[in-house]
Amino acid sequence: MHRTCFLMGHRDTPESVFPLLKEAVFFLAREKDVSEFIVGNRGAFDRMAARAVCALKESAPAVRLTLLLHQHPFFQDQSLPPGFDGSFYPNLPENLPPRFAMVQANHCAVDAADYLITFAKYPGGNALKLLEYARRRQIPALNLAETAAFELLFPNAAL
């Protein structure tokens, strides 16, 4: 069964999060049959998420890394960053300002996903709002800013 995980977090996520992020990605692929990971291209968290999925692809070449586009492909560079296998652009209104387009695209990615991995800790921030949205939709969501949540969701995962 094909399962999808959306990864998103703060632009300034510290590099110290990477080992947990990588472990979570490997765990979902191994234990939950996740074979597609959707990632943006906007900041530190997105770069770390792409690196983690690329590391997974070395031992699981069937895994796909998909770039979430926040603008219509016609209005942005069509080339994929290294390691990405394709892109996903949700059907958004054409006249949506870029700031709102990113929020809407993230919501669409959550709706398309079976799991969410995030680093969300700033009150009122979009990452935290998206985490709350995923939880309301009953999508299993892991917030790496809450290490207790990681241990609770993945008790057998080696950190």
C-alpha positions as CSV (number, residue, x, y, z in Angstrom):
1,M,0.0,0.0,0.0
2,H,1.3,3.4,-1.0
3,R,1.5,5.8,2.0
4,T,2.6,9.5,2.0
5,C,4.2,11.7,4.6
6,F,4.3,15.5,4.5
7,L,7.3,17.1,6.2
8,M,7.3,20.8,7.1
9,G,8.7,23.0,9.8
10,H,10.3,26.3,10.7
11,R,12.8,27.9,8.3
12,D,15.2,28.3,11.2
13,T,15.0,24.7,12.6
14,P,18.3,23.9,14.3
15,E,20.6,21.3,12.7
16,S,20.4,19.3,16.0
17,V,16.9,18.2,14.9
18,F,18.3,16.2,11.9
19,P,19.1,12.9,13.7
20,L,15.5,12.7,15.0
21,L,14.1,13.7,11.6
22,K,16.1,11.1,9.8
23,E,15.1,8.4,12.3
24,A,11.4,9.3,11.9
25,V,11.7,9.2,8.1
26,F,13.4,5.8,8.3
27,F,10.8,4.5,10.8
28,L,7.8,5.5,8.7
29,A,9.3,3.9,5.6
30,R,10.2,0.7,7.5
31,E,7.3,0.3,9.8
32,K,4.4,2.1,8.2
33,D,5.1,1.5,4.5
34,V,5.5,5.2,3.6
35,S,7.0,5.4,0.1
36,E,6.4,9.0,-0.7
37,F,7.6,12.1,1.2
38,I,6.4,15.5,0.3
39,V,8.8,18.4,1.2
40,G,8.9,22.1,0.4
41,N,12.0,24.0,-0.5
42,R,11.9,27.0,1.8
43,G,14.3,26.8,4.7
44,A,16.4,24.7,7.1
45,F,13.7,22.2,8.0
46,D,12.9,21.5,4.3
47,R,16.6,21.0,3.5
48,M,17.1,18.6,6.4
49,A,13.9,16.7,5.4
50,A,15.1,16.3,1.8
51,R,18.5,15.1,3.1
52,A,16.9,12.6,5.4
53,V,14.7,11.2,2.5
54,C,17.7,11.1,0.2
55,A,19.6,9.1,2.8
56,L,16.7,6.7,2.9
57,K,16.6,6.4,-0.9
58,E,20.1,5.0,-0.8
59,S,18.8,1.8,0.8
60,A,15.2,2.0,-0.5
61,P,15.3,3.3,-4.1
62,A,11.5,2.9,-4.6
63,V,11.0,5.8,-2.1
64,R,9.9,9.1,-3.8
65,L,10.9,12.6,-2.7
66,T,8.3,15.0,-4.0
67,L,8.6,18.8,-4.0
68,L,5.6,20.8,-2.8
69,L,5.1,23.8,-5.1
70,H,3.5,26.9,-3.6
71,Q,3.1,28.6,-6.9
72,H,1.8,27.4,-10.2
73,P,4.7,25.7,-12.1
74,F,4.2,28.3,-14.9
75,F,5.3,31.1,-12.6
76,Q,8.5,29.4,-11.2
77,D,11.6,27.5,-12.2
78,Q,10.5,24.1,-13.4
79,S,13.8,22.3,-12.5
80,L,13.8,20.0,-9.5
81,P,16.5,20.3,-6.8
82,P,18.9,17.4,-6.6
83,G,17.3,14.3,-5.1
84,F,13.7,15.1,-5.9
85,D,11.7,12.7,-8.1
86,G,8.8,15.0,-9.0
87,S,6.6,17.8,-7.8
88,F,3.1,18.3,-6.4
89,Y,1.1,21.5,-7.1
90,P,-2.3,21.6,-5.4
91,N,-5.1,23.2,-7.4
92,L,-5.0,26.7,-5.8
93,P,-6.7,29.9,-7.1
94,E,-4.5,31.7,-9.5
95,N,-4.8,35.1,-7.9
96,L,-3.9,33.9,-4.4
97,P,-1.1,36.1,-2.9
98,P,2.1,34.0,-2.4
99,R,2.0,34.3,1.4
100,F,-1.5,32.7,1.4
101,A,-0.6,30.3,-1.4
102,M,2.0,28.7,0.8
103,V,-0.4,28.2,3.7
104,Q,-3.0,26.7,1.4
105,A,-0.5,24.5,-0.4
106,N,0.6,23.2,3.0
107,H,-3.0,22.4,4.0
108,C,-3.5,20.5,0.7
109,A,-0.3,18.5,1.4
110,V,-1.6,17.6,4.8
111,D,-4.9,16.5,3.2
112,A,-3.0,14.3,0.7
113,A,-0.8,12.7,3.4
114,D,-1.2,9.8,5.7
115,Y,1.4,11.2,8.2
116,L,2.9,14.6,9.1
117,I,6.4,15.2,10.5
118,T,7.1,18.7,11.7
119,F,9.2,20.9,13.9
120,A,6.7,23.4,15.3
121,K,7.3,25.4,18.4
122,Y,6.5,29.1,17.8
123,P,3.0,30.1,19.1
124,G,0.9,31.5,16.3
125,G,3.3,30.3,13.6
126,N,2.1,28.6,10.5
127,A,3.9,25.3,11.4
128,L,2.0,25.1,14.7
129,K,-1.3,25.9,13.0
130,L,-0.7,23.2,10.4
131,L,0.1,20.7,13.2
132,E,-3.2,21.6,14.9
133,Y,-5.0,21.2,11.5
134,A,-3.5,17.8,11.0
135,R,-4.4,16.6,14.4
136,R,-8.0,17.9,14.0
137,R,-8.1,15.8,10.7
138,Q,-6.8,12.8,12.8
139,I,-3.7,12.5,10.7
140,P,-0.9,11.0,12.8
141,A,1.5,13.9,13.4
142,L,4.9,14.0,15.0
143,N,6.2,17.3,16.3
144,L,10.0,17.0,16.7
145,A,9.9,20.0,19.0
146,E,8.2,17.7,21.5
147,T,10.8,14.9,22.1
148,A,8.3,13.2,24.5
149,A,6.0,12.8,21.5
150,F,8.7,11.1,19.5
151,E,9.3,8.6,22.2
152,L,5.6,8.0,22.6
153,L,4.9,7.5,18.9
154,F,8.1,5.6,18.1
155,P,8.9,3.6,21.3
156,N,11.1,1.1,19.5
157,A,13.0,3.5,17.4
158,A,16.7,3.8,18.2
159,L,17.7,7.4,18.6
